[in-house]
């Protein structure tokens, strides 16, 4: 993996501490006036009478990091952003826990609102991350993104 490409992956759930730390770090950056956050959380979906207990995430990490880097660079070119953080879980994440975190910052609110949806949609469509839904009875199926 290239050194300038940041690893987006976190083992297990993305903790509230990691989220808070990412946000707190920006309080010293006085050129930023707006932030927007997307938090993806594992749902306890009911599928054919079974309840999702957790999702076990896997990925083609080198390719995923490269694609995220490309999405990030394209977003910085298209939108007037100051900063961006992207994290996705690997391994098992229980229902109710956060598995996907995107945080964008800019001097003004319009770029953060416009960019956040585009970035999340690009990641979900292009990044090779796979989720195996684990049901309460320990059976499983591969997740289909919606």
C-alpha positions in Angstrom: 0.0 0.0 0.0 1.3 3.5 -0.8 2.3 5.6 2.2 0.1 8.6 1.3 -3.1 6.5 1.2 -4.7 6.4 4.6 -6.1 3.1 6.0 -9.8 3.6 6.5 -10.4 0.4 8.5 -11.0 0.0 12.2 -11.2 -3.4 13.9 -14.6 -3.9 15.4 -17.2 -1.1 16.1 -16.2 2.5 15.7 -16.2 3.8 19.3 -17.8 7.0 20.5 -14.4 8.0 21.7 -12.9 7.7 18.2 -15.8 9.8 16.9 -15.5 12.4 19.7 -11.7 12.6 19.2 -12.1 13.3 15.5 -14.5 16.1 16.2 -12.6 17.6 19.2 -9.4 17.8 17.1 -11.0 20.4 14.9 -11.8 22.9 17.6 -8.3 24.4 17.2 -8.9 24.9 13.4 -10.4 28.4 13.3 -10.8 28.5 9.5 -13.5 25.8 9.7 -17.1 27.0 10.2 -19.1 23.8 9.4 -19.0 20.1 9.9 -21.2 17.3 8.8 -21.2 13.7 10.0 -22.6 10.4 8.7 -22.8 7.5 11.1 -23.7 4.1 9.7 -25.1 1.8 12.4 -25.8 -1.9 12.3 -29.6 -2.5 12.4 -31.3 -5.4 14.0 -33.3 -6.1 10.8 -35.9 -8.8 10.7 -35.2 -11.1 7.6 -37.4 -14.1 7.0 -38.3 -14.3 10.7 -34.7 -14.0 11.9 -33.1 -11.0 13.7 -29.7 -9.6 12.7 -27.5 -9.8 15.7 -24.3 -8.5 14.1 -22.5 -8.0 10.8 -19.1 -9.5 10.2 -17.3 -7.1 7.8 -14.5 -8.1 5.4 -12.8 -6.2 2.6 -10.2 -6.2 -0.1 -8.3 -3.7 2.1 -5.6 -2.5 -0.3 -8.1 -1.9 -3.1 -10.7 -0.4 -0.7 -8.1 2.1 0.7 -7.1 3.0 -2.9 -10.7 3.6 -4.0 -11.5 5.6 -0.8 -8.4 7.7 -1.6 -9.7 8.4 -5.1 -13.2 9.3 -3.8 -11.6 11.6 -1.2 -9.4 13.4 -3.8 -12.3 13.8 -6.1 -14.4 15.3 -3.3 -11.7 17.8 -2.4 -11.5 18.8 -6.1 -15.3 19.2 -6.5 -16.2 20.7 -3.1 -14.6 23.4 -1.0 -13.6 21.1 1.9 -11.1 21.7 4.6 -10.9 18.2 6.1 -12.4 14.7 5.7 -12.2 11.5 7.8 -13.5 8.1 6.6 -13.6 5.0 8.8 -15.2 1.6 8.2 -15.3 -1.4 10.5 -13.7 -4.8 9.8 -14.7 -7.8 11.8 -17.8 -8.2 13.9 -20.0 -5.2 14.8 -23.1 -5.9 16.9 -26.5 -4.3 16.1 -26.7 -0.8 17.6 -23.0 -0.2 17.1 -21.4 2.2 14.6 -19.7 0.6 11.6 -19.2 3.5 9.2 -18.1 7.1 9.9 -17.7 10.0 7.5 -16.8 13.4 8.8 -16.3 16.5 6.5 -15.4 20.1 7.3 -15.4 23.3 5.4 -15.4 27.1 6.0 -19.2 27.1 5.2 -22.2 24.8 5.5 -23.1 24.4 1.8 -20.0 22.3 0.8 -20.4 19.9 3.8 -24.0 19.2 3.1 -23.5 18.8 -0.6 -20.4 16.6 -0.3 -21.5 14.3 2.5 -24.2 12.5 0.6 -22.1 12.2 -2.5 -19.1 10.8 -0.6 -21.2 8.2 1.3 -23.0 7.1 -1.8 -19.7 6.7 -3.7 -18.1 4.7 -0.9 -21.2 2.4 -0.7 -21.2 1.9 -4.5 -17.5 1.4 -5.2 -15.5 0.3 -2.1 -15.1 -3.5 -1.8 -16.4 -4.0 1.7 -18.6 -7.0 2.4 -21.0 -7.7 5.3 -22.1 -11.1 6.5 -25.2 -10.7 8.5 -25.1 -12.9 11.6 -28.6 -13.9 12.9 -29.4 -14.6 16.6 -29.4 -18.3 15.8 -25.8 -17.9 14.4 -26.9 -18.6 10.8 -25.8 -16.0 8.3 -26.3 -14.5 4.9 -24.3 -11.9 2.8 -25.7 -8.4 3.2 -27.1 -6.6 0.2 -26.7 -2.8 0.3 -29.8 -0.7 -0.2 
